């Protein structure tokens, strides 16, 4: 399950990380932030330009693993 409810996801307990590949060097601020949710509930993702109050996607572990596998396989690469 994936949810966009950000209730509690902006809490200071979450450690948000930015990918080193998020910024393409153009200064556009294209940053995606990811945090591991407590008690192995999955991962949360948000756009750093709008912060957690602008919306957060939360994915359960199986959904997150599927997303990572698809990304590693190039499923989201631009043609």
Order of alpha helices (4+ residues) and beta strands (2+ residues): beta-beta-beta-beta-beta-alpha
